[in-house]
Amino acid sequence: MMYLPAAPGQEAGLAPAIRLSPRRRAIAGLLGIYLGAFGAHRFYLGYTAMGIVQIMAAILFAKATFGAIFLWGIAEGTLIVLGAQPFRTDAQGRVLR
């Protein structure tokens, strides 16, 4: 683990360079797999706007795509569980546990 000097206003000493999110990768992945079409995993990770887009897409395109829109959430949930690069952090840039 790499350490950096403390930022101004923090205690003297060393602070960890990696900020950890209070969110868990496994929970986000399971939300994505089971409720991903409705953006549950996006809301959990703090991406509210993208969560709303997923809800709207699920409502508007579920019938037109014969339900295939629900694969979007399953795919993203799987990528989160596997630790794919775009899904390693939450909306604040903190690394998922």
Secondary structure as the mmCIF struct_conf table of DSSP 4:
data_model
#
loop_
_struct_conf.conf_type_id
_struct_conf.id
_struct_conf.beg_label_comp_id
_struct_conf.beg_label_asym_id
_struct_conf.beg_label_seq_id
_struct_conf.end_label_comp_id
_struct_conf.end_label_asym_id
_struct_conf.end_label_seq_id
STRN STRN1 TYR A 3 PRO A 5
HELX_LH_PP_P HELX_LH_PP_P1 ALA A 6 ALA A 7
TURN_TY1_P TURN_TY1_P1 PRO A 8 GLY A 9
BEND BEND1 GLN A 10 GLN A 10
HELX_LH_PP_P HELX_LH_PP_P2 GLU A 11 GLU A 11
BEND BEND2 ALA A 12 GLY A 13
STRN STRN2 LEU A 14 PRO A 16
BEND BEND3 ALA A 17 ILE A 18
HELX_LH_PP_P HELX_LH_PP_P3 ARG A 19 ARG A 19
STRN STRN3 LEU A 20 LEU A 20
HELX_LH_PP_P HELX_LH_PP_P4 SER A 21 SER A 21
BEND BEND4 PRO A 22 ARG A 23
HELX_RH_AL_P HELX_RH_AL_P1 ARG A 25 LEU A 35
HELX_RH_3T_P HELX_RH_3T_P1 GLY A 36 PHE A 38
TURN_TY1_P TURN_TY1_P2 GLY A 39 GLY A 39
HELX_RH_AL_P HELX_RH_AL_P2 ALA A 40 LEU A 45
TURN_TY1_P TURN_TY1_P3 GLY A 46 GLY A 46
HELX_RH_AL_P HELX_RH_AL_P3 THR A 48 PHE A 61
TURN_TY1_P TURN_TY1_P4 ALA A 62 ILE A 69
HELX_RH_AL_P HELX_RH_AL_P4 PHE A 70 LEU A 82
TURN_TY1_P TURN_TY1_P5 GLY A 83 GLY A 83
HELX_RH_3T_P HELX_RH_3T_P2 GLN A 85 PHE A 87
BEND BEND5 ARG A 88 ARG A 88
STRN STRN4 THR A 89 THR A 89
TURN_TY1_P TURN_TY1_P6 ALA A 91 GLN A 92
BEND BEND6 GLY A 93 GLY A 93
HELX_LH_PP_P HELX_LH_PP_P5 ARG A 94 ARG A 94
STRN STRN5 VAL A 95 VAL A 95
HELX_LH_PP_P HELX_LH_PP_P6 LEU A 96 LEU A 96
#
